[in-house]
Amino acid sequence: MLGVRRTSSLYAIGEVADTGLHGANRLASNSLLEALVMGFNLPRYLSEPWDGPRLDDGLLVTIKLRDNGPLMSIDEVRRVNWEYVGILRSGEGLRKAVDLYERVNMAVSTKESNAALVSYLTAYAALLRTESRGTHYRLITQARILIGRREFTSGCPHD
């Protein structure tokens, strides 16, 4: 689990470490997360100083889960995510999704409340970011599109 190999001072991190943690989705998110976690923990294991990124150098947000109120069905979670937390996102839509999820009882452990909680955290994190990330596109008031040497400007309906 520590990535230790027979060669002195050589450590394997992520999929190459062959820890078995990543499962069938080994080339996607699981092995990337494994590499990130093991990468951050390696300096602690070696008892050596680390000059790279730290886990505590970002924004830390504390949320309180509502322990009363209605549950949201899986179909309702899907609808909210499709409408407000999909590939095309706006600040207004993400705020609406967060507001809807904050009314829901997420303190119980059911399939429905777990789906609402994961969706709430996704919407909340996306609301904190104003830039586009990965395949998710953040709509802005005006989009400038460069195609070759020509520039096109179009208005977007959100934000």
Contact map, one row per residue, 1 for C-alpha under 8 A:
111100000000000010100000000000000000000000000000000000000000000000000000000000000000000000000000000000000000000000000000000000000000000000000000000000000000000
111100000000000000000000000000000000010001000000000000000000000000000000000000000000000000000000000000000000000000000000000000000000000000000000000000000000000
111110000011100010100000000000000000000000000000000000000000000000000000000000000000000000000000000000000000000000000000000000000000000000000000000000000000000
111111000111000000000000000000000000000000000000000000000000000000000000000000000000000000000000000000000000000000000000000000000000000000000000000000000000000
001111110111000000000000000000000000000000000000000000000000000000000000000000000000000000000000000000000000000000000000000000000000000000000000000000000000000
000111110100000000000000000000000000000000000000000000000000000000000000000000000000000000000000000000000000000000000000000000000000000000000000000000000000000
000011111100000000000000000000000000000000000000000000000000000000000000000000000000000000000000000000000000000000000000000000000000000000000000000000000000000
000011111100000000000000000000000000000000000000000000000000000000000000000000000000000000000000000000000000000000000000000000000000000000000000000000000000000
000000111110000000000000000000000000000000000000000000000000000000000000000000000000000000000000000000000000000000000000000000000000000000000000000000000000000
000111111111000000000000000000000000000000000000000000000000000000000000000000000000000000000000000000000000000000000000000000000000000000000000000000000000000
001110001111100000000000000000000000000000000000000000000000000000000000000000000000000000000000000000000000000000000000000000000000000000000000000000000000000
001110000111110110000000000000000000000000000000000000000000000000000000000000000000000000000000000000000000000000000000000000000000000000000000000000000000000
001000000011111110000000000000000110011000000000000000000000000000000000000000000000000000000000000000000000000000000000000000000000000000000000000000000000000
000000000001111111000000000000110111010000000000000000000000000000000000000000000000000000000000000000000000000000000000000000000000000000000000000000000000000
000000000000111111100100011000100110000000000000000000000000000000000000000000000000000000000000000000000000000000000000000000000000000000000000000000000000000
000000000001111111000000000000000000000000000000000000000000000000000000000000000000000000000000000000000000000000000000000000000000000000000000000000000000000
101000000001111111100000000000000000000000000000000000000000000000000000000000000000000000000000000000000000000000000000000000000000000000000000000000000000000
000000000000011111110000000000000000000000000000000000000000000000000000000000000000000000000000000000000000000000000000000000000000000000000000000000000000000
101000000000001011111100000000000000000000000000000000000000000000000000000000000000000000000000000000000000000000000000000000000000000000000000000000000000000
000000000000000001111110000000000000000000000000000000000000000000000000000000000000000000000000000000000000000000000000000000000000000000000000000000000000000
000000000000000000111110000001100100000000000000000000000000000000000000000000000000000000000000000000000000000000000000000000000000000000000000000000000000000
000000000000001000111111110001100100000000000000000000000000000000000000000000000000000000000000000000000000000000000000000000000000000000000000000000000000000
000000000000000000011111110001000000000000000000000000000000000000000000000000000000000000000000000000000000000000000000000000000000000000000000000000000000000
000000000000000000000111110000000000000000000000000000000000000000000000000000000000000000000000000000000000000000000000000000000000000000000000000000000000000
000000000000000000000111111111100000000000000000000000000000000000000000000000000000000000000000000000000000000000000000000000000000000000000000000000000000000
000000000000001000000111111111100000000000000000000000000000000000000000000000000000000000000000000000000000000000000000000000000000000000000000000000000000000
000000000000001000000000111111110000000000000000000000000000000000000000000000000000000000000000000000000000000000000000000000000000000000000000000000000000000
000000000000000000000000111111110000000000000000000000000000000000000000000000000000000000000000000000000000000000000000000000000000000000000000000000000000000
000000000000000000000000111111111000000000000000000000000000000000000000000000000000000000000000000000000000000000000000000000000000000000000000000000000000000
000000000000000000001110111111111100000000000000000000000000000000000000000000000000000000000000000000000000000000000000000000000000000000000000000000000000000
000000000000011000001100111111111110000000000000000000000000000000000000000000000000000000000000000000000000000000000000000000000000000000000000000000000000000
000000000000010000000000001111111111000000000000000000000000000000000000000000000000000000000000000000000000000000000000000000000000000000000000000000000000000
000000000000000000000000000011111111100000000000000000000000000000000000000000000000000000000000000000000000000000000000000000000000000000000000000000000000000
000000000000111000001100000001111111110000000000000000000000000000000000000000000000000000000000000000000000000000000000000000000000000000000000000000000000000
000000000000111000000000000000111111111000000000000000000000000000000000000000000000000000000000000000000000000000000000000000000000000000000000000000000000000
000000000000010000000000000000011111111100000000000000000000000000000000000000000000000000000000000000000000000000000000000000000000000000000000000000000000000
000000000000000000000000000000001111111110000000000000000000000000000000000000000000000000000000000000000000000000000000000000000000000000000000000000000000000
010000000000110000000000000000000111111111000000000000000000000000000000000000000000000000000000000000000000000000000000000000000000000000000000000000000000000
000000000000100000000000000000000011111111100000000000000000000000000000000000000000000000000000000000000000000000000000000000000000000000000000000000000000000
000000000000000000000000000000000001111111110000000001100000000000000000000000000000000000000000000000000000000000000000000000000000000000000000000000000000000
000000000000000000000000000000000000111111111000000000000000000000000000000000000000000000000000000000000000000000000000000000000000000000000000000000000000000
010000000000000000000000000000000000011111111100000000000000000000000000000000000000000000000000000000000000000000000000000000000000000000000000000000000000000
000000000000000000000000000000000000001111111111110000000000000000000000000000000000000000000000000000000000000000000000000000000000000000000000000000000000000
000000000000000000000000000000000000000111111111100000000000000000000000000000000000000000000000000000000000000000000000000000000000000000000000000000000000000
000000000000000000000000000000000000000011111111000000000000000000000000000000000000000000000000000000000000000000000000000000000000000000000000000000000000000
000000000000000000000000000000000000000001111111000000000000000000000000000000000000000000000000000000000000000000000000000000000000000000000000000000000000000
000000000000000000000000000000000000000000111111100000000000000000000000000000000000000000000000000000000000000000000000000000000000000000000000000000000000000
000000000000000000000000000000000000000000111111110000000000000000000000000000000000000000000000000000000000000000000000000000000000000000000000000000000000000
000000000000000000000000000000000000000000110011111000000000000000000000000000000000000000000000000000000000000000000000000000000000000000000000000000000000000
000000000000000000000000000000000000000000100001111100000000000000000000000000000000000000000000000000000000000000000000000000000000000000000000000000000000000
000000000000000000000000000000000000000000000000111110000000000000000000000000000000000000000000000000000000000000000000000000000000000000000000000000000000000
000000000000000000000000000000000000000000000000011111000000000000000000000000000000000000000000000000000000000000000000000000000000000000000000000000000000000
000000000000000000000000000000000000000000000000001111101000000000000000000000000000000000000000000000000000000000000000000000000000000000000000000000000000000
000000000000000000000000000000000000000100000000000111111000000000000000000000000000000000000000000000000000000000000000000000000000000000000000000000000000000
000000000000000000000000000000000000000100000000000011111100000000000000000000000000000000000000000000000000000000000000000000000000000000000000000000000000000
000000000000000000000000000000000000000000000000000001111111000000000000000000000000000000000000000000000000000000000000000000000000000000000000000000000000000
000000000000000000000000000000000000000000000000000011111110000000000000000000000000000000000000000000000000000000000000000000000000000000000000000000000000000
000000000000000000000000000000000000000000000000000000111111000000000000000000000000000000000000000000000000000000000000000000000000000000000000000000000000000
000000000000000000000000000000000000000000000000000000011111100000000000000000000000000000000000000000000000000000000000000000000000000000000000000000000000000
000000000000000000000000000000000000000000000000000000010111110000000000000000000000000000000000000000000000000000000000000000000000000000000000000000000000000
000000000000000000000000000000000000000000000000000000000011111000000000000000000000000000000000000000000000000000000000000000000000000000000000000000000000000
000000000000000000000000000000000000000000000000000000000001111100000000000000000000000000000000000000000000000000000000000000000000000000000000000000000000000
000000000000000000000000000000000000000000000000000000000000111110000000000000000000000000000000000000000000000000000000000000000000000000000000000000000000000
000000000000000000000000000000000000000000000000000000000000011111000000000000000000000000000000000000000000000000000000000000000000000000000000000000000000000
000000000000000000000000000000000000000000000000000000000000001111100000000000000000000000000000000001001110000000000000000000000000000000000000000000000000000
000000000000000000000000000000000000000000000000000000000000000111111000000000000000000000000000000001111110000000000000000000000000000000000000000000000000000
000000000000000000000000000000000000000000000000000000000000000011111000000000000000000000000000000000001111000000000000000000000000000000000000000000000000000
000000000000000000000000000000000000000000000000000000000000000001111100000000000000000000000000000000011010000000000000000000000000000000000000000000000000000
000000000000000000000000000000000000000000000000000000000000000001111110000000000000000000000000000000111000000000000000000000000000000000000000000000000000000
000000000000000000000000000000000000000000000000000000000000000000011111000000000000000000000000000000111000000000000000000000000000000000000000000000000000000
000000000000000000000000000000000000000000000000000000000000000000001111100000000000000000000000000000011100000110000000000000000000000000000000000000000000000
000000000000000000000000000000000000000000000000000000000000000000000111110110000000000000000000000000011000000110010000000000000000000000000000000000000000000
000000000000000000000000000000000000000000000000000000000000000000000011111110000000000000000000000000000000000100000000000000000000000000000000000000000000000
000000000000000000000000000000000000000000000000000000000000000000000001111111000000000000000000000000000000001100110000000000000000000000000000000000000000000
000000000000000000000000000000000000000000000000000000000000000000000000111111100000000000000000000000000000000000000000000000000000000000000000000000000000000
000000000000000000000000000000000000000000000000000000000000000000000001111111110000000000000000000000000000000000000000000000000000000000000000000000000000000
000000000000000000000000000000000000000000000000000000000000000000000001111111111000000000000000000000000000000000110010000000000000000000000000000000000000000
000000000000000000000000000000000000000000000000000000000000000000000000011111111100000000000000000000000000000000000000000000000000000000000000000000000000000
000000000000000000000000000000000000000000000000000000000000000000000000001111111110000000000000000000000000000000000000000000000000000000000000000000000000000
000000000000000000000000000000000000000000000000000000000000000000000000000111111111100000000000100000000000000000000000000000000000000000000000000000000000000
000000000000000000000000000000000000000000000000000000000000000000000000000011111111110000000000100000000000000000000010000000000000000000000000000000000000000
000000000000000000000000000000000000000000000000000000000000000000000000000001111111110000000000000000000000000000000000000000000000000000000000000000000000000
000000000000000000000000000000000000000000000000000000000000000000000000000000111111110000001000000000000000000000000000000000000000000000000000000000000000000
000000000000000000000000000000000000000000000000000000000000000000000000000000011111110011001101100000000000000000000000000000000000000000000000000000000000000
000000000000000000000000000000000000000000000000000000000000000000000000000000011111111110001100100000000000000000000000011000000000000000000000000000000000000
000000000000000000000000000000000000000000000000000000000000000000000000000000001111111110000000000000000000000000000000000000000000000100000000000000000000000
000000000000000000000000000000000000000000000000000000000000000000000000000000000000111110000000000000000000000000000000000000000000001110000000000000000000000
000000000000000000000000000000000000000000000000000000000000000000000000000000000000111111000000000000000000000000000000000000000000000111100000000000000000000
000000000000000000000000000000000000000000000000000000000000000000000000000000000001111111101100000000000000000000000000000000000000000111100000000000000000000
000000000000000000000000000000000000000000000000000000000000000000000000000000000001000111111100000000000000000000000000000000000000000001110000000000000000011
000000000000000000000000000000000000000000000000000000000000000000000000000000000000000011111110000000000000000000000000000000100100000001100000000000000000011
000000000000000000000000000000000000000000000000000000000000000000000000000000000000000001111111000000000000000000000000000000000000000000000000000000000000011
000000000000000000000000000000000000000000000000000000000000000000000000000000000011100011111111100000000000000000000000000000000000000000000000000000000000000
000000000000000000000000000000000000000000000000000000000000000000000000000000000001100011111111110000000000000000000000001101100000000000000000000000000000000
000000000000000000000000000000000000000000000000000000000000000000000000000000000000000000111111111000000000000000000000001100100000000000000000000000000000000
000000000000000000000000000000000000000000000000000000000000000000000000000000000001000000011111111100000000000000000000000000000000000000000000000000000000000
000000000000000000000000000000000000000000000000000000000000000000000000000000011001100000001111111110000000000000000001001000000000000000000000000000000000000
000000000000000000000000000000000000000000000000000000000000000000000000000000000000000000000111111111000000000000000001001100000000000000000000000000000000000
000000000000000000000000000000000000000000000000000000000000000000000000000000000000000000000011111111100000000000000000000000000000000000000000000000000000000
000000000000000000000000000000000000000000000000000000000000000000000000000000000000000000000001111111110000000000000000000000000000000000000000000000000000000
000000000000000000000000000000000000000000000000000000000000000000000000000000000000000000000000111111110000000000011011000000000000000000000000000000000000000
000000000000000000000000000000000000000000000000000000000000000011000000000000000000000000000000011111111000000000000001000000000000000000000000000000000000000
000000000000000000000000000000000000000000000000000000000000000001001100000000000000000000000000001111111000000000000000000000000000000000000000000000000000000
000000000000000000000000000000000000000000000000000000000000000001011111000000000000000000000000000111111100000010010000000000000000000000000000000000000000000
000000000000000000000000000000000000000000000000000000000000000011111111000000000000000000000000000001111111000010000000000000000000000000000000000000000000000
000000000000000000000000000000000000000000000000000000000000000011100010000000000000000000000000000000011111100011011000000000000000000000000000000000000000000
000000000000000000000000000000000000000000000000000000000000000011110000000000000000000000000000000000001111100010000000000000000000000000000000000000000000000
000000000000000000000000000000000000000000000000000000000000000000100000000000000000000000000000000000001111110010000000000000000000000000000000000000000000000
000000000000000000000000000000000000000000000000000000000000000000000000000000000000000000000000000000000111111011000000000000000000000000000000000000000000000
000000000000000000000000000000000000000000000000000000000000000000000000000000000000000000000000000000000001111111000000000000000000000000000000000000000000000
000000000000000000000000000000000000000000000000000000000000000000000000010000000000000000000000000000000000111111100000000000000000000000000000000000000000000
000000000000000000000000000000000000000000000000000000000000000000000011110000000000000000000000000000000000011111110000000000000000000000000000000000000000000
000000000000000000000000000000000000000000000000000000000000000000000011000000000000000000000000000000011111111111111000000000000000000000000000000000000000000
000000000000000000000000000000000000000000000000000000000000000000000000000000000000000000000000000000000100111111111100000000000000000000000000000000000000000
000000000000000000000000000000000000000000000000000000000000000000000000010010000000000000000000000000000000001111111110000000000000000000000000000000000000000
000000000000000000000000000000000000000000000000000000000000000000000001010010000000000000000000000010010100000111111111000000000000000000000000000000000000000
000000000000000000000000000000000000000000000000000000000000000000000000000000000000000000000000000010000100000011111111100000000000000000000000000000000000000
000000000000000000000000000000000000000000000000000000000000000000000000000000000000000000000000000000000000000001111111110000000000000000000000000000000000000
000000000000000000000000000000000000000000000000000000000000000000000000000010001000000000000000000010000000000000111111111000000000000000000000000000000000000
000000000000000000000000000000000000000000000000000000000000000000000000000000000000000000000000110011000000000000011111111100000000000000000000000000000000000
000000000000000000000000000000000000000000000000000000000000000000000000000000000000000000000000000000000000000000001111111110000000000000000000000000000000000
000000000000000000000000000000000000000000000000000000000000000000000000000000000000100000000000000000000000000000000111111111000000000000000000000000000000000
000000000000000000000000000000000000000000000000000000000000000000000000000000000000100000000110110000000000000000000011111111100000000000000000000000000000000
000000000000000000000000000000000000000000000000000000000000000000000000000000000000000000000110010000000000000000000001111111110000000000000000000000000000000
000000000000000000000000000000000000000000000000000000000000000000000000000000000000000000000000000000000000000000000000111111111000000000000000000000000000000
000000000000000000000000000000000000000000000000000000000000000000000000000000000000000000000100000000000000000000000000011111111100000000000000000000000000000
000000000000000000000000000000000000000000000000000000000000000000000000000000000000000000100110000000000000000000000000001111111100000000000000000000000000000
000000000000000000000000000000000000000000000000000000000000000000000000000000000000000000000000000000000000000000000000000111111100000000000000000000000000000
000000000000000000000000000000000000000000000000000000000000000000000000000000000000000000000000000000000000000000000000000011111111000000000000000000000000000
000000000000000000000000000000000000000000000000000000000000000000000000000000000000000000100000000000000000000000000000000001111111000001000000000000000000000
000000000000000000000000000000000000000000000000000000000000000000000000000000000000000000000000000000000000000000000000000000001111100011000000000000000000000
000000000000000000000000000000000000000000000000000000000000000000000000000000000000000000000000000000000000000000000000000000001111111111000000000000000000000
000000000000000000000000000000000000000000000000000000000000000000000000000000000000000000000000000000000000000000000000000000000011111111000000000000000000000
000000000000000000000000000000000000000000000000000000000000000000000000000000000000000000000000000000000000000000000000000000000001111110000000000000000000000
000000000000000000000000000000000000000000000000000000000000000000000000000000000000001000000000000000000000000000000000000000000001111110000000000000000000000
000000000000000000000000000000000000000000000000000000000000000000000000000000000000011110000000000000000000000000000000000000000001111111000000000000000000000
000000000000000000000000000000000000000000000000000000000000000000000000000000000000001110000000000000000000000000000000000000000011111111100000000000000000000
000000000000000000000000000000000000000000000000000000000000000000000000000000000000000111100000000000000000000000000000000000000111100111110000000000000000000
000000000000000000000000000000000000000000000000000000000000000000000000000000000000000111100000000000000000000000000000000000000000000011111000000000000001011
000000000000000000000000000000000000000000000000000000000000000000000000000000000000000001000000000000000000000000000000000000000000000001111110000000000001111
000000000000000000000000000000000000000000000000000000000000000000000000000000000000000000000000000000000000000000000000000000000000000000111110000000000011111
000000000000000000000000000000000000000000000000000000000000000000000000000000000000000000000000000000000000000000000000000000000000000000011111000000001111000
000000000000000000000000000000000000000000000000000000000000000000000000000000000000000000000000000000000000000000000000000000000000000000011111100000001111000
000000000000000000000000000000000000000000000000000000000000000000000000000000000000000000000000000000000000000000000000000000000000000000000111110000111100000
000000000000000000000000000000000000000000000000000000000000000000000000000000000000000000000000000000000000000000000000000000000000000000000011111000111000000
000000000000000000000000000000000000000000000000000000000000000000000000000000000000000000000000000000000000000000000000000000000000000000000001111111110000000
000000000000000000000000000000000000000000000000000000000000000000000000000000000000000000000000000000000000000000000000000000000000000000000000111111110000000
000000000000000000000000000000000000000000000000000000000000000000000000000000000000000000000000000000000000000000000000000000000000000000000000011111000000000
000000000000000000000000000000000000000000000000000000000000000000000000000000000000000000000000000000000000000000000000000000000000000000000000011111100000000
000000000000000000000000000000000000000000000000000000000000000000000000000000000000000000000000000000000000000000000000000000000000000000000000011111110000000
000000000000000000000000000000000000000000000000000000000000000000000000000000000000000000000000000000000000000000000000000000000000000000000001111011111000000
000000000000000000000000000000000000000000000000000000000000000000000000000000000000000000000000000000000000000000000000000000000000000000000001111001111100000
000000000000000000000000000000000000000000000000000000000000000000000000000000000000000000000000000000000000000000000000000000000000000000000111100000111110000
000000000000000000000000000000000000000000000000000000000000000000000000000000000000000000000000000000000000000000000000000000000000000000000111000000011111000
000000000000000000000000000000000000000000000000000000000000000000000000000000000000000000000000000000000000000000000000000000000000000000001110000000001111100
000000000000000000000000000000000000000000000000000000000000000000000000000000000000000000000000000000000000000000000000000000000000000000111110000000000111110
000000000000000000000000000000000000000000000000000000000000000000000000000000000000000000000000000000000000000000000000000000000000000000011000000000000011111
000000000000000000000000000000000000000000000000000000000000000000000000000000000000000001110000000000000000000000000000000000000000000000111000000000000001111
000000000000000000000000000000000000000000000000000000000000000000000000000000000000000001110000000000000000000000000000000000000000000000111000000000000000111
